[in-house]
């Protein structure tokens, strides 16, 4: 069971800045949601913005690339390289899809790409092949950014209004 929690105001702050992990949480499959949770998920198209998604997804990819080549935090060299490689490519893929469509699905629709990720995860690809694929995905996300119909700025006022309503509904005196 994946159990992660954020304070809702901080969660929305990160969402408004295009944080890939937070945006994925908006669209992750769930078994059931409260009324407030359903409303929160409906904010997804209001929190995304073209430039922030582009910058945040490329920044996350860069971080994963660095970890792929320079494992830190006590991780033995090579031990988690393939995890970082998959995350590196996956975030670029999802970022381009989000910028192209304004939507995000946690499932990877492209079966060839999914096959490649599974092969990488299994340690069956070279780091050179990962970098080559990343270069292709970098051009895809840039092209998607330049042609994106996703809003230029998030609708911060609407999101803040919703957050204030949520807090006032649950305020305990």
Secondary structure by P-SEA (a helix, b strand, c coil): cccccccaaaaaaaaaaccaaaaaaaccccccccaaaaaaaaaccccccaaaaaaaaaaaaaaaaaaacccccccccccaaaaaaaaaaaaaaaaaaaaaccccccccccaaaaaaaaaaaaccccaaaaaaaaaaaaaaaaaaaaacccccccaaaaaaaaaaaaaaaaccc
